[in-house]
Amino acid sequence: MRTVIYRQLRESEQAEASRQLTASYRAAYRGLMDEAYLTSLQEDHWVEILQASMERGDICLVAVDGDTIVGAAVCGRSEGRGDQDCAELYAIYLLPEYTEHGAGHGLYCEIEARMRAQGFRSCVLEVLSSNARAIRFYEAHGFEKICSFMVEENGMNLSCDLMQKAQLQLISPKSV
C-alpha cells in the first residue's frame, strides 16, 4: 500500500467516490444488514447525496492512494442534535483492504481538523448497534454512546446508537 493522502472531494470525482462508497458500504454492513438490500445498491447510489452535500457546503473528503479513491468521509452541521456548533459525521467508509492500516484514522483526523476549522466544537453520529468494529473505532476517537433507537429502513428494523464527541480536539495522526 502506498501513501494515502486526504483531500477535498472534487465535483468531477463524484461518480468514482460513489463507486468506492457503495463497495465500502456493502463490505461494512455485510452480515449486519439484509444482503438483498446491499446487493441492490447501485454504484451511483451516492452521487446525488454527494452533490447535495457539496451544494450545502458540507465537508466532503476522500482518501486517495495514487489515482484511486479508497475512502470517503462526509460531515456537516447537525440538524436538531446539539448546538449550532455541533457537526454530524454522516459517513466515513474505506475499501476493506484499507482498513486496519491507519487509513481510517488518518481520514478521521483530517475531517475532525476541518470540523474544528469551520468552528464546530462537538460532533454526533449514528452507528448500527451491532457494528462492533465501527463502535470501537469511534470510541478510540473519543465518541461516547448517548442513546439507542430503532429505525426502519428499506424494510429492515435496525437498532442504532447515537454517539457524541463532546469536545473536538487536535488529534495527532499517530495518537490512536
C-alpha positions in Angstrom: 0.0 0.0 0.0 1.3 3.4 -1.0 0.9 6.6 0.9 -2.7 7.6 1.3 -3.5 11.3 1.1 -6.6 13.1 2.3 -8.2 16.0 0.5 -11.4 17.7 -0.5 -13.6 15.7 -3.0 -13.7 17.3 -6.4 -17.1 17.6 -8.2 -15.6 15.6 -11.2 -14.9 12.7 -8.8 -18.4 12.2 -7.5 -19.0 9.0 -9.6 -15.7 7.5 -8.6 -16.4 8.3 -4.9 -19.9 6.9 -5.2 -18.4 3.6 -6.5 -16.0 3.5 -3.6 -18.7 4.4 -1.0 -21.0 1.7 -2.4 -18.3 -1.0 -2.3 -17.2 0.1 1.2 -20.8 0.3 2.5 -21.6 -3.2 1.2 -18.5 -4.6 2.9 -19.1 -2.7 6.2 -22.6 -3.9 6.5 -22.3 -7.5 5.2 -23.8 -9.7 7.8 -25.4 -6.7 9.6 -28.0 -5.7 7.0 -30.1 -7.6 4.5 -27.9 -8.9 1.8 -30.6 -8.4 -0.9 -30.7 -4.7 0.0 -26.9 -4.4 0.0 -26.7 -6.1 -3.4 -29.4 -3.8 -4.8 -27.4 -0.7 -4.2 -26.3 0.8 -7.5 -22.7 2.2 -7.9 -24.2 5.6 -8.5 -26.2 5.5 -5.2 -24.1 8.2 -3.6 -23.8 10.6 -6.5 -26.9 12.7 -5.6 -26.0 12.5 -1.9 -22.5 13.8 -2.5 -23.8 16.5 -4.9 -26.3 17.7 -2.3 -23.7 17.7 0.4 -21.3 19.7 -1.7 -24.0 22.2 -2.5 -24.8 22.6 1.2 -21.1 23.3 1.9 -20.6 20.1 3.9 -17.1 18.7 4.3 -16.6 16.0 1.7 -13.2 14.4 1.9 -11.6 11.5 0.1 -8.7 9.2 0.9 -6.6 8.7 -2.2 -3.9 6.1 -2.9 -2.2 7.0 -6.1 -5.0 7.9 -8.5 -7.6 5.7 -6.7 -10.2 6.9 -4.2 -10.0 4.3 -1.4 -12.1 6.1 1.3 -14.5 9.0 1.8 -16.0 10.9 4.7 -18.8 13.5 4.8 -19.9 15.7 7.6 -22.0 18.9 8.1 -23.9 20.9 10.6 -26.1 18.7 12.8 -29.7 19.4 12.4 -31.7 19.2 15.6 -29.0 17.4 17.6 -26.9 19.6 19.7 -25.9 23.2 19.5 -25.2 25.4 16.4 -21.5 24.4 16.8 -22.2 20.7 16.6 -21.2 18.7 13.5 -22.7 15.4 12.3 -20.5 12.8 10.7 -22.8 11.4 8.1 -20.4 8.9 6.6 -16.8 7.5 6.8 -16.0 4.5 4.7 -12.9 2.8 3.4 -12.4 0.0 1.0 -11.9 -3.2 3.0 -8.3 -3.6 2.0 -7.5 -0.2 3.6 -9.0 -0.9 7.0 -6.7 -1.9 9.9 -3.7 0.0 8.3 -4.3 3.5 9.7 -6.1 5.0 6.7 -9.4 5.3 8.6 -7.6 7.1 11.5 -5.9 9.5 9.1 -9.2 10.2 7.3 -11.0 10.8 10.6 -8.2 13.1 11.9 -8.4 15.1 8.7 -12.2 15.5 8.8 -12.1 16.4 12.5 -9.4 19.1 11.8 -11.7 20.5 9.1 -14.7 20.5 11.5 -12.7 22.5 14.0 -11.5 24.9 11.3 -15.2 25.6 10.4 -16.0 26.4 14.1 -17.6 23.1 15.2 -16.9 22.2 18.8 -18.6 18.8 19.1 -19.8 16.0 16.8 -22.5 13.4 16.7 -23.0 10.3 14.5 -25.3 7.3 14.2 -24.0 3.8 14.0 -25.6 0.4 13.9 -25.7 -1.0 17.5 -24.4 -4.4 16.0 -21.4 -2.8 14.3 -18.9 -3.5 17.0 -15.9 -2.7 14.7 -17.2 0.8 13.9 -18.2 1.4 17.6 -14.6 0.5 18.7 -13.2 2.9 16.0 -15.5 5.8 17.2 -14.7 5.1 20.9 -11.0 5.2 20.1 -11.5 8.6 18.7 -13.3 10.0 21.8 -17.0 9.3 21.0 -19.4 8.1 23.7 -22.8 6.5 23.3 -25.7 8.8 24.2 -28.7 6.6 23.5 -30.0 3.8 21.3 -33.0 4.0 19.0 -34.8 1.9 16.3 -35.1 2.9 12.7 -37.0 1.3 9.8 -35.0 1.5 6.6 -35.8 -0.4 3.4 -37.9 -3.0 5.2 -35.3 -3.6 7.9 -35.8 -2.7 11.6 -32.3 -1.6 12.8 -31.1 -0.8 16.2 -28.8 2.3 16.2 -26.7 4.1 18.7 -26.3 7.9 18.8 -22.7 8.7 19.7 -21.2 12.1 20.6 -17.7 13.6 20.9 -18.4 16.4 23.2 -15.2 18.3 22.6 -13.4 18.2 19.2 -9.6 18.5 19.7 -6.4 18.4 17.8 -5.5 14.8 17.2 -2.1 13.6 16.1 -2.3 11.1 13.2 -0.2 8.7 15.3 -2.1 9.1 18.6 -4.6 6.3 18.1 
